[in-house]
Amino acid sequence: MLKTLVAVLIVVAACSAPTVDADPTTPEGRSARVAAVLDGDSVRVVVDGATTEVRLLGINAPEVDECWADEARTALQNLLEDEITLVEDGADQFGRTLAHLHSGGRHINLALVEAGAAIALATEHPDFAAAEQAAFEDRLGLWSPTACGPAATLEVHISEVSFDAPGPDDENQNGEFAVVSNEGPEADLGGWWIRDESSTHRFRFPDGFVLGTGDRVIIRSGCGQDGSGELYWCANGPVWNNDGDMAMLLDAYGNVDDRWRYEG
């Protein structure tokens, strides 16, 4: 009789136990199997029998040749289970599927931002911006002052970004600019960088460029003659998005010294 009762209880428990895929936080999407993690924000998956490359929406991880790229790829790899859910939203110019990934009950795109393994793009959901702010304040992942080498000791920071040039942006590139100010001793910025939140726009300070105590330098997006107070990016088109973006100041190792996020 006791054995029978135990058997009945086991059957009842098994029937009432929740299934693995019953997580209510996972939105509707297509099931896929992870074939390879390519970098910190892209994967190759098999979905409906076909292999496709997926670019994670709303985030940007360091590029392959940049500081913290390997760590970002590892972070993504560690978050993913073999089976994932893709919530797709079109394709990019390279033909990659754009999607939010969900795996193990987690929103992977957001989890990467929370861990400091990727930056949030300005046009994404406010949750992403809040997660990035928290990761930055806690100096997690790529936001660590020693993420890529010894911490910088200079007292320089981004003090302004003028992102909406008068008139058409592509006709007045020098009307948009970023400003870096020095509140400490004389600062050698040779080899330092300014970048936006995209994967393409990078400006390297010239070797030997020195910013004096209390001085500031304007980095204009267009072309011109460099001077002590102005430098020219000579970018191939406007740099700063009018609908929101982020300027980042990186030291010669690639550590993020400062960031300036704005909304359009």
C-alpha positions, 0 to 999 in steps of 0.5 A: 500500500505504501509503495502504491501511494508513493508511486501515485505521488511521483506520477502526480508530481511529474504531471504537475511539474513545469516544463523547461520552456514555460518561462513567461519572460521569453517572448514569442519568436523562432527557436534556433540552435547556436552554431558559433559565437562570432564576437560580442554581438553576433552569432551564427545560428541554425533556424528552420534548418538553415544557417544564418548570421545574427546581429544582436539589436540595440547593443555594440560590443568592442570590435575584434581588434579593440580592447575587451573584444575577447572578453565580450565574446566570452561573455556572450558565449557564457550567457547562451544555451544551445537552444535560443529564441530569436525575436527578429526585426529585419536585416542590416546592410550586410544581410545579417538578421537583426534580433533580440536573443533570449536564452535560459530565461534571460534577455541576452542583449540586455544581459550583456549591457548589464555585465559591461560587455557591450554598450547600449545604442541610444535608440534602444529601450530605456532599460538598456540605457539604465543598465549601461549607466549602472554598469558604468557607475560600477565600472564593470567589464569594458568600463573598468579603468584597468580593462585594457591596461594601467589606469590613466592618471590624467584629469581630462574629460569630455565637456561638450558635444555639439551634435546638430550642426547648423544647416544640413549636417553633411554640408557643415561637418565642422559645425558638429564637434566634441570638446575635451577639457583638462582640469589637471596638470599638462596632459599628453594625449598622444595616442588617445581616442575619441569615438561614438557608439557605432563601430566605425567612427574613431579619432586618434589624437596626434602623437605629441599632442599636449593639452595644457592645464585648464585648456580645452581642445575642440575636435571638429568632425570635418577637415581643416588645419590642426592647431593647439585648440582645434583638431579635425577628424576629417570623417567621411560624413557626420559623426554624431547622431542627432537622435542620440549618441555617446562620445567616449574618450579612450586612453592609449591602452583603450581604457574608457576614461570618460563618456558623454551620452546625450538624447536627441 
